[in-house]
Every structure is written in structure tokens, then in C-alpha cells.
Amino acid sequence: MAGRVIRRTEGSEVNVSRTDQGAATGRRGALGPVGLVLAGGISVQFGGAIAVSVMPKAGALGIVALRLTFAALVLLIVCRPRLRGHSRADWGTVVAFGIAMAAMNGLFYQSVARIPMGPAVTLEVLGPLALSVLASRRAVNLIWAGLALGGVFLLGGGGGFSGLDPVGVAYALGAGAMWATYIVFSARTGRRFPQADGLALAMAVAAVLFLPLGLVESGSKLVKPEVLALGAAVAVLSSVLPYTLELLALRRLPASTFAIMMSLEPAIAAIAGFLILGQALALTEALAISLVIAASMGAVRSQVGGRVRKPAPTVPPAQAAPLDPTPTPTPERVPGPTH
């Protein structure tokens, strides 16, 4: 029987269509990168929750300094970026990327030191959401902006998070603005530097900027073995591991799907805050987070759907260029924030 596989099981014949087998294999293949992205998101948020638990020992600025320093060392060792052959504009871009990364992390950790992780990440994600809405310029995005404002209304006192520290809220919103800046300069850095060289150099810039601040706040506390070990763990969980997982996923996952899955970060953060820090959510709090997640997903879908795609020209296999396994970051394709 052409096109079919006959499998014998306990005396009976079972016909399995190769087409069905191929479809099943395709579904499993699609689940692989999705699982990698989810694992990366879980790693980021649980790393953030561990960082919050370390703050009483090292301070918010101290833990950021340790995280950025360890992450920079790992990336520099692994990537070994080339320092020569770059223009002044290249270095200006990577320095701006590093400044945005340092500011994003510093503001975020100052936020979670004052308010629960779920609300903090929900407010922070408004930055990329605003960037997506502005980039799309479609009328339907007014709906997504309205949903996001509804979530912010609940977060700001409409029944959900009226007890939030206003300073923590301001820090979270500032982190969101820096996240949007991070996305822009990450895309520019990806176009100027090969592989992950730009990320490694930007991480080094961020570490150099933040290490003095951490030393001023925490001093000798940063060199205690327990604090160093926890700082290294946070660096791996919040930067090295998620970036690696997301980079692997982006080789097989559409950019739009990746961006939509990044919208789930507030929910993952809320779960991490509950499991590690005991930060429970009320029903209205969960509703506020859900509204912002829905707005973010909708904005991403609108932006991707509004583009006009030209069909790719057919290239004979012999003339096709080799596939670069590392995708160039774009606003929708860049890995998530390295908290």
C-alpha cells in the first residue's frame, strides 16, 4: 500500500497514514520552540523573584550590579566579541543599548523592591505596548490602548491595586519606557554587530555603569559568598539562560508568535511572585493583568497583520545563500528583557 505504513500490534494490523505522521511531527516541532520561549520567560521571572528575596542582603542596586556583572562576564567569555573594526556610530549604538539595559534593570528592581512582581511587570510591559501601538498606526489599536488603560485603571486604584506604593509604580513605568528604548537599540545593535557580540558588549557597558552604584549602596556585602552565589544564579536565570533559549526558539518560531508569547510575562511574573515571595493576587488584580496581556497580544497581532508582505523570489537550491542561524533582532523579534 503506497504512502501508508502497516503496523502489526498483537495480531491486528493498524494502518497509519504517513501524512498523519508528518502532521503529528510538525505539531511536535512547533511545540518545541514554544516550550523554549515559555522556559525562557519562566527563567526570567523566577530569577527576578529570587533577586527580590536577595535584596535584604545586598540591596536593589547591589543585586542589579551583581547580575549585570556576572551576565557580562559569561557573555564576554562565550561570545568573545571582536573589538576592532567598528565605527564610532557602532560604538555609540552599543553604548546607548548598554545604558538602556542598565536603566531598565535598575528601575525595574527598584520597582519590585516596593510593589509585587505581577503589578510591576504589568506596568512595565506598557512601554513595549506603546511602542507597538505607535509603530502600527492603525485605528484598531485604539481598542488595545483602551484595554491597557482599563488595566492601568485597576492597577492605579480602580479597585485592584489602590495600595501600591506610588514610587514603585513610577519606577515600573520608567522601566517600561527603558524597555521600549532597549528594543529599539537592540534592533540597531543587531544590525551592526554579528551574532550576540553586540549584546555581550552592551551588557559589559551596563555592568560598568552599575557596579559603582552597587558598591556605594551595599559595599562589602556584595563579596559575601552567599550573596555572590545568589547573584550568579540570578544572572544565569535572568539573562544567560533565557537569551540562549529564546535565540534557539527564534530559529524556528515566527516573530509574531514570539512577540505574543512575550505578552504573557506579567502572568508568569505573578505566578513567580506567588510561589517564591507569597504575593497572592485578588480577582480584580488578576483581571487588571489580563487586560494588559490582552492589549499587548492584540497590538502585536495588529502590527503584524497590517504589514504588506511581498512574496519571496524563488531561488534555485544551488544559488541559495547558507542560512544564518542567528536572526537579526527587530522590534518584534528581539529577545525579552534581561531582568
Secondary structure, 3 states (H helix, E strand, C coil): CCCEEEEEECCEEEEEEHHHHHHHHHHHHHHHHHHHHHHHHHHHHHHHHHHHHHHHHHCHHHHHHHHHHHHHHHHHHHHCCCCCCCCHHHHHHHHHHHHHHHHHHHHHHHHHCCCCHHHHHHHHCHHHHHHHHHHHCCCCHHHHHHHHHHHHHHHCCCCCCCCCCHHHHHHHHHHHHHHHHHHHHHHHHHHHCCCCHHHHHHHHHHHHHHHHHHHHHHHHHHHCHHHHHHHHHHHHHHHHHHHHHHHHHCCCCCHHHHHHHHCCHHHHHHHHHHHHHCCCCCHHHHHHHHHHHHHHHHHHHHHHHCCCCCCCCCCCCCCCCCCCCCCCCCCCCCCCCCC
